[in-house]
Amino acid sequence: MLDASPQQTTLLEVNNIEVLYNHVILALKGVSLDVPKGGITAILGGNGAGKSTTLKAISNLIHSERGEVTKGSILYEGRNVVGLDPADLVKSGVVQVMEGRHCFEHLTVEENLLTGAYTRTDGRGAVAAELDLVYEYFPRLKERRKSQAGYTSGGEQQMTAIGRALMSRPSMILLDEPSMGLAPQLVEQIFEIVARLNREQGVTFLLAEQNTNVALRYATTGFIMENGRIVMEGSAQELRENPDVKEFYLGMSDKGRKSFREVRSYRRRKRWLA
């Protein structure tokens, strides 16, 4: 995969944000990151690191969980979107695919897809053309279009969730834990489709992912989070080659693969915070 170029335009800027839940719990602490237009950017880290909270802060879905951005700014195309209604943000071109897929189980696959076009005003013909495009990228969904989403597989539901996001014709998709609960072969298939959408349709992706190995093979740039902070950033190639990332996140070292018990010792070291 290609690494980010210095000439790329920044589409999204997150500047020193803090997030509080219930006015008490500090979930994000001074998080800053840039997302280049036309790239695939990965936020990496373990469970509870703050990845999902970061995406929800950007999409303004944080309010539904009694969360609030209390400091900093989030600029999309130069405009501060903190506090913007999520539906208005979708109209501006930013849509989030939630962790766990969250399909409408009682609706068919095609009905789920069509709900993604609710903000569009360009007519039925344009929506139908977009649906055909989704089926081109996800031929399995075309086969299953009349099936209730609740009776489809986890992989098909993830495809449905991404396809639903595409129906809004986004410039940028926030993709939360796309590999969760999927077999390795399906994970590769999902990431290949993401890469195609990025390459062929110009969709910018910001994805939160625990599977560092696969994410760094498809991303252009990456940020590693721990305990609500960014602890490392760089191009995907730089992160792949970094000895700390190889040891602590990829389970590899210069002496070969390490066991999980050995890798856990990183909590006592954290050379990148020194």
URQUI-V654250 format. One record per residue. N is the residue number from 1. SS is DSSP state (hx for helix, st for strand, lp for the rest). PSI is psi in whole degrees, 0 to 359 (NA if undefined). D_LAST is the distance of its C-alpha to the last C-alpha in Angstrom with 1 decimal. Layout:
# URQUI-V654250
N;SS;PSI;D_LAST + N;SS;PSI;D_LAST
This chain:
# URQUI-V654250
1;lp;149;30.6 + 2;lp;143;30.1 + 3;lp;160;26.7 + 4;lp;142;26.6 + 5;lp;144;28.3 + 6;lp;338;27.3 + 7;lp;353;30.9 + 8;lp;142;30.6 + 9;lp;139;31.4 + 10;st;123;28.9 + 11;st;322;30.9 + 12;st;134;28.5 + 13;st;121;25.8 + 14;st;119;23.8 + 15;st;102;22.5 + 16;st;46;20.2 + 17;st;149;22.3 + 18;st;144;22.4 + 19;st;130;24.8 + 20;st;139;26.6 + 21;st;135;29.0 + 22;lp;29;32.0 + 23;lp;12;30.8 + 24;lp;311;28.5 + 25;st;117;25.9 + 26;st;108;22.8 + 27;st;323;22.1 + 28;st;140;20.2 + 29;st;94;17.7 + 30;st;44;17.6 + 31;st;128;18.1 + 32;st;136;18.9 + 33;st;154;20.3 + 34;st;142;23.2 + 35;st;113;25.8 + 36;st;143;28.0 + 37;lp;133;31.7 + 38;lp;10;33.2 + 39;lp;180;30.0 + 40;st;113;28.5 + 41;st;134;25.1 + 42;st;135;23.3 + 43;st;118;21.1 + 44;st;156;19.7 + 45;lp;170;18.5 + 46;lp;179;20.1 + 47;lp;132;22.9 + 48;lp;7;22.1 + 49;lp;338;18.9 + 50;lp;8;20.9 + 51;hx;307;22.3 + 52;hx;321;26.0 + 53;hx;321;25.5 + 54;hx;314;24.1 + 55;hx;317;27.2 + 56;hx;329;29.5 + 57;hx;321;28.2 + 58;hx;317;29.1 + 59;hx;353;32.5 + 60;lp;19;33.2 + 61;hx;356;34.1 + 62;hx;332;31.6 + 63;hx;331;34.6 + 64;hx;346;36.5 + 65;hx;21;34.0 + 66;lp;36;34.0 + 67;st;161;30.7 + 68;st;137;30.2 + 69;st;113;27.9 + 70;st;353;27.6 + 71;st;150;25.5 + 72;st;186;24.9 + 73;st;155;27.1 + 74;st;112;27.9 + 75;st;122;30.0 + 76;st;118;32.2 + 77;lp;38;34.1 + 78;lp;357;33.2 + 79;st;132;34.6 + 80;st;117;32.8 + 81;lp;9;33.7 + 82;lp;126;32.1 + 83;lp;356;35.0 + 84;lp;142;37.2 + 85;lp;132;39.6 + 86;hx;323;38.3 + 87;hx;322;41.7 + 88;hx;327;41.6 + 89;hx;323;38.2 + 90;hx;317;39.8 + 91;hx;331;42.5 + 92;hx;347;40.0 + 93;lp;6;38.8 + 94;st;124;35.8 + 95;st;144;36.4 + 96;st;137;34.3 + 97;st;113;35.1 + 98;lp;154;34.0 + 99;lp;137;32.4 + 100;lp;4;35.3 + 101;lp;309;37.7 + 102;lp;51;39.9 + 103;lp;157;43.2 + 104;lp;103;46.4 + 105;lp;330;47.8 + 106;lp;351;51.4 + 107;lp;158;51.5 + 108;st;167;52.1 + 109;hx;314;49.5 + 110;hx;322;51.3 + 111;hx;322;51.6 + 112;hx;314;47.8 + 113;hx;317;47.3 + 114;hx;335;49.7 + 115;hx;337;47.9 + 116;lp;348;45.2 + 117;lp;13;47.7 + 118;lp;338;48.6 + 119;lp;354;47.2 + 120;lp;147;49.1 + 121;lp;18;52.2 + 122;lp;15;53.2 + 123;lp;163;55.9 + 124;hx;326;56.6 + 125;hx;317;57.0 + 126;hx;321;53.4 + 127;hx;319;52.1 + 128;hx;321;54.2 + 129;hx;322;52.9 + 130;hx;323;49.3 + 131;hx;318;50.2 + 132;hx;323;51.7 + 133;hx;319;48.4 + 134;hx;317;46.4 + 135;hx;333;48.9 + 136;hx;319;48.5 + 137;hx;332;44.8 + 138;lp;73;45.4 + 139;hx;334;48.8 + 140;hx;325;48.3 + 141;hx;327;48.4 + 142;hx;322;51.7 + 143;hx;327;53.1 + 144;lp;14;51.9 + 145;lp;334;52.6 + 146;lp;1;55.3 + 147;lp;145;53.5 + 148;st;133;52.0 + 149;hx;328;48.2 + 150;hx;344;47.9 + 151;hx;11;49.7 + 152;lp;167;47.5 + 153;lp;168;44.7 + 154;hx;320;41.0 + 155;hx;319;40.6 + 156;hx;324;43.6 + 157;hx;323;42.3 + 158;hx;319;39.0 + 159;hx;319;41.1 + 160;hx;318;43.2 + 161;hx;318;40.3 + 162;hx;318;39.0 + 163;hx;320;42.6 + 164;hx;319;43.2 + 165;hx;321;40.3 + 166;hx;333;41.8 + 167;lp;341;45.1 + 168;lp;1;43.8 + 169;lp;58;43.2 + 170;lp;155;39.5 + 171;lp;333;37.5 + 172;st;135;34.3 + 173;st;129;33.8 + 174;st;115;31.0 + 175;st;113;31.1 + 176;st;115;29.6 + 177;lp;59;29.1 + 178;lp;338;31.9 + 179;lp;354;31.6 + 180;lp;125;31.9 + 181;lp;10;34.8 + 182;lp;149;36.1 + 183;lp;150;37.0 + 184;hx;320;35.1 + 185;hx;321;38.1 + 186;hx;324;38.3 + 187;hx;313;34.6 + 188;hx;320;35.1 + 189;hx;316;38.2 + 190;hx;315;36.6 + 191;hx;327;33.8 + 192;hx;320;36.5 + 193;hx;319;38.4 + 194;hx;315;35.4 + 195;hx;321;34.9 + 196;hx;317;38.6 + 197;hx;321;38.7 + 198;hx;316;35.8 + 199;hx;317;37.6 + 200;hx;329;41.2 + 201;hx;353;41.1 + 202;lp;19;38.1 + 203;lp;129;36.5 + 204;st;136;32.8 + 205;st;135;30.8 + 206;st;113;27.6 + 207;st;140;27.1 + 208;st;129;25.1 + 209;st;135;24.9 + 210;lp;334;23.6 + 211;lp;82;25.2 + 212;hx;323;22.4 + 213;hx;307;24.5 + 214;hx;323;27.5 + 215;hx;318;25.8 + 216;hx;348;23.9 + 217;hx;339;27.3 + 218;hx;337;29.0 + 219;lp;160;26.4 + 220;lp;323;25.9 + 221;st;161;22.5 + 222;st;154;20.0 + 223;st;134;17.4 + 224;st;129;15.4 + 225;st;145;15.5 + 226;st;133;14.4 + 227;lp;42;15.8 + 228;lp;14;17.3 + 229;st;154;14.4 + 230;st;122;13.7 + 231;st;346;10.4 + 232;st;148;11.7 + 233;st;162;15.0 + 234;st;182;17.3 + 235;st;159;20.7 + 236;hx;321;21.9 + 237;hx;317;22.3 + 238;hx;318;18.8 + 239;hx;321;17.4 + 240;hx;325;20.2 + 241;hx;351;19.2 + 242;lp;128;15.4 + 243;hx;326;15.0 + 244;hx;318;12.6 + 245;hx;317;15.1 + 246;hx;321;17.9 + 247;hx;315;16.9 + 248;hx;334;15.8 + 249;lp;330;18.1 + 250;lp;355;20.9 + 251;lp;23;21.3 + 252;st;153;21.3 + 253;st;178;19.8 + 254;lp;341;21.3 + 255;lp;9;23.4 + 256;st;187;24.7 + 257;st;138;24.5 + 258;lp;158;22.9 + 259;lp;161;24.3 + 260;hx;322;23.0 + 261;hx;321;22.7 + 262;hx;320;20.4 + 263;hx;329;18.3 + 264;hx;344;17.8 + 265;hx;351;15.6 + 266;hx;334;12.6 + 267;hx;338;12.4 + 268;hx;356;11.5 + 269;lp;289;8.8 + 270;lp;64;7.1 + 271;hx;332;5.3 + 272;hx;347;5.6 + 273;hx;357;3.8 + 274;lp;NA;0.0
